[in-house]
Amino acid sequence: MNWFHRQVCRSDRWRRRINTELLPWALKGVELGDDLLELGPGPGITTDLLRRRRCRLTVLEVDGSVADALRHRLNWTGVRVVDGDGAAMPFPDRSFSGVVAFTMLHHVSTEELQDRLFSEAMRVLRCQGIFAGFDGIDSFPFRLVHWGDRYTPVDPNSLAKRLRAAGFMDVAVERAGGRFRFRARRP
């Protein structure tokens, strides 16, 4: 991520918005179960909020230095931090009751890799497990924040079809302002 993007993602303003608006909206009515996987936690703002849930929490971070910093910060909290790629997850089949991805899908460099991530989320979910999250909708301001970053926005109009192609059912994608949330269930 570029310098400005890192500052935004670590800011108190972003933390407040995640806490009071985005995470409650994304997870309203979603039952994630007792063993949760978070993909691409970055600095861990959403991880800190997910830790409040009574569940085992594993986070998968592709950037080794970010994962190391998160591992150091979360030492002794019970959160398992794993270095790895969401498109090739290092977990056995049916390991988790829920998988979440918050404002990270647009950092996956190609649609093909995004589709592999969806397939991997399906693979590591238990039967009836939920894959949920939110991301930004492509716009000039969103592109500007990501200047020089990996940026492959997900089109919310095609996301349901892509999730069904990965094997999910009960797929829902909803827009609100410059964001969308999604939910899908493993059969």
C-alpha positions as CSV (number, residue, x, y, z in Angstrom):
1,M,0.0,0.0,0.0
2,N,1.1,3.5,-0.6
3,W,2.0,5.9,2.3
4,F,-1.3,7.7,2.3
5,H,-3.3,4.5,2.1
6,R,-1.4,3.1,5.1
7,Q,-2.1,6.3,7.1
8,V,-5.8,6.1,6.3
9,C,-6.1,2.4,7.3
10,R,-4.3,3.1,10.6
11,S,-6.2,6.2,11.5
12,D,-8.5,6.7,14.5
13,R,-11.1,8.1,12.1
14,W,-11.1,4.8,10.0
15,R,-11.2,2.8,13.3
16,R,-14.3,4.7,14.4
17,R,-16.0,4.2,11.1
18,I,-15.2,0.5,11.0
19,N,-16.5,0.1,14.6
20,T,-19.7,2.2,14.4
21,E,-20.7,1.8,10.8
22,L,-19.1,-0.6,8.5
23,L,-18.5,-3.8,10.5
24,P,-22.0,-3.7,12.1
25,W,-23.5,-3.2,8.7
26,A,-21.5,-6.0,7.1
27,L,-22.2,-8.5,9.8
28,K,-25.8,-7.6,10.7
29,G,-27.7,-10.9,10.9
30,V,-24.7,-13.0,10.1
31,E,-23.8,-16.0,12.3
32,L,-20.1,-16.7,11.9
33,G,-19.8,-19.6,14.3
34,D,-17.1,-20.5,16.7
35,D,-14.0,-20.7,14.5
36,L,-13.4,-17.6,12.3
37,L,-10.9,-16.8,9.6
38,E,-10.2,-13.2,8.6
39,L,-8.5,-12.6,5.3
40,G,-6.2,-9.7,4.7
41,P,-6.4,-8.0,8.1
42,G,-3.7,-5.4,7.4
43,P,-3.0,-3.4,10.6
44,G,-5.7,-5.4,12.4
45,I,-8.4,-2.8,13.0
46,T,-11.1,-5.3,12.1
47,T,-9.2,-8.0,13.9
48,D,-9.4,-6.0,17.2
49,L,-13.2,-5.8,16.8
50,L,-13.6,-9.5,15.9
51,R,-11.6,-10.4,19.0
52,R,-14.6,-9.3,21.1
53,R,-16.6,-12.3,19.7
54,R,-16.5,-15.5,21.6
55,C,-14.7,-17.6,19.0
56,R,-11.3,-18.8,17.9
57,L,-9.8,-16.2,15.5
58,T,-7.2,-16.9,12.8
59,V,-6.0,-14.1,10.4
60,L,-4.3,-14.8,7.1
61,E,-2.0,-12.0,5.9
62,V,-0.1,-12.1,2.6
63,D,2.5,-9.4,3.5
64,G,5.1,-11.0,5.8
65,S,6.1,-7.8,7.5
66,V,2.5,-6.8,8.2
67,A,1.9,-10.3,9.5
68,D,4.9,-10.1,11.8
69,A,3.8,-6.7,13.2
70,L,0.3,-8.1,13.8
71,R,1.7,-11.2,15.4
72,H,3.8,-9.2,17.7
73,R,1.0,-6.8,18.6
74,L,-1.5,-9.6,19.2
75,N,0.9,-11.9,21.1
76,W,-0.9,-13.5,24.1
77,T,-4.4,-12.6,22.8
78,G,-5.2,-16.0,21.4
79,V,-5.4,-14.7,17.8
80,R,-3.5,-17.0,15.4
81,V,-1.7,-14.9,12.7
82,V,-0.7,-16.9,9.6
83,D,1.5,-15.7,6.7
84,G,-0.2,-16.8,3.5
85,D,-2.1,-16.0,0.3
86,G,-5.9,-16.1,0.3
87,A,-5.8,-17.6,-3.2
88,A,-3.8,-20.6,-1.8
89,M,-4.8,-21.0,1.8
90,P,-2.6,-23.2,4.0
91,F,-5.5,-24.7,5.9
92,P,-7.2,-28.1,5.7
93,D,-10.6,-28.5,4.1
94,R,-13.6,-27.4,6.3
95,S,-11.4,-25.8,9.0
96,F,-13.6,-22.8,9.8
97,S,-17.2,-21.9,10.6
98,G,-16.9,-18.5,9.0
99,V,-14.6,-16.6,6.7
100,V,-14.6,-12.8,6.4
101,A,-12.9,-10.3,4.1
102,F,-13.1,-6.6,4.9
103,T,-12.0,-4.0,2.4
104,M,-9.3,-6.3,1.0
105,L,-10.6,-7.9,-2.1
106,H,-9.6,-5.0,-4.3
107,H,-6.0,-5.6,-3.3
108,V,-6.0,-9.1,-4.9
109,S,-4.2,-8.4,-8.1
110,T,-6.4,-10.1,-10.7
111,E,-10.0,-11.3,-11.1
112,E,-8.6,-14.8,-11.6
113,L,-6.9,-14.7,-8.2
114,Q,-10.0,-13.2,-6.6
115,D,-12.0,-16.2,-8.0
116,R,-9.4,-18.5,-6.6
117,L,-9.7,-16.8,-3.2
118,F,-13.5,-17.3,-3.4
119,S,-12.9,-21.0,-4.2
120,E,-10.4,-21.3,-1.3
121,A,-12.9,-19.6,1.1
122,M,-15.5,-22.2,0.0
123,R,-12.9,-25.1,0.5
124,V,-11.9,-24.1,4.1
125,L,-15.5,-23.5,5.3
126,R,-17.4,-26.1,7.1
127,C,-20.9,-27.2,5.8
128,Q,-23.3,-24.2,6.2
129,G,-20.4,-21.9,6.9
130,I,-20.6,-18.2,6.0
131,F,-18.3,-16.1,3.8
132,A,-19.0,-12.4,4.4
133,G,-17.5,-9.0,4.1
134,F,-17.5,-5.6,2.5
135,D,-15.4,-3.6,0.0
136,G,-15.5,-0.3,-1.8
137,I,-17.1,0.4,-5.1
138,D,-14.8,1.6,-7.9
139,S,-14.7,5.4,-8.0
140,F,-12.3,8.2,-8.7
141,P,-11.7,8.9,-4.9
142,F,-11.2,5.2,-4.2
143,R,-8.7,4.9,-7.1
144,L,-6.9,8.0,-5.8
145,V,-6.4,6.5,-2.4
146,H,-4.9,3.5,-4.1
147,W,-2.6,5.4,-6.4
148,G,0.4,3.1,-7.0
149,D,-1.1,0.2,-5.1
150,R,-2.4,-3.1,-6.3
151,Y,-6.0,-2.2,-7.2
152,T,-8.4,-4.5,-8.9
153,P,-11.9,-3.4,-7.8
154,V,-14.7,-6.0,-7.5
155,D,-17.8,-5.2,-9.5
156,P,-20.7,-5.8,-7.1
157,N,-23.0,-6.4,-10.1
158,S,-21.0,-9.6,-11.0
159,L,-20.0,-10.7,-7.5
160,A,-23.0,-12.9,-6.8
161,K,-22.4,-14.8,-10.1
162,R,-18.7,-15.3,-9.2
163,L,-19.5,-16.5,-5.7
164,R,-22.1,-19.0,-7.1
165,A,-19.5,-20.2,-9.6
166,A,-17.2,-20.9,-6.6
167,G,-20.0,-23.2,-5.2
168,F,-21.7,-20.8,-2.7
169,M,-25.5,-20.6,-2.2
170,D,-27.7,-18.1,-0.5
171,V,-25.6,-15.3,-2.0
172,A,-26.5,-11.7,-1.3
173,V,-24.7,-8.6,-2.4
174,E,-26.0,-5.2,-1.3
175,R,-24.8,-1.7,-2.1
176,A,-24.9,1.3,0.2
177,G,-23.2,4.5,-0.8
178,G,-19.7,3.8,-2.0
179,R,-19.5,0.3,-0.5
180,F,-21.1,-3.1,-0.9
181,R,-21.5,-6.0,1.5
182,F,-21.7,-9.7,0.6
183,R,-22.8,-12.9,2.3
184,A,-22.7,-16.5,0.9
185,R,-23.1,-19.9,2.5
186,R,-21.4,-23.2,1.8
187,P,-24.0,-25.9,1.1
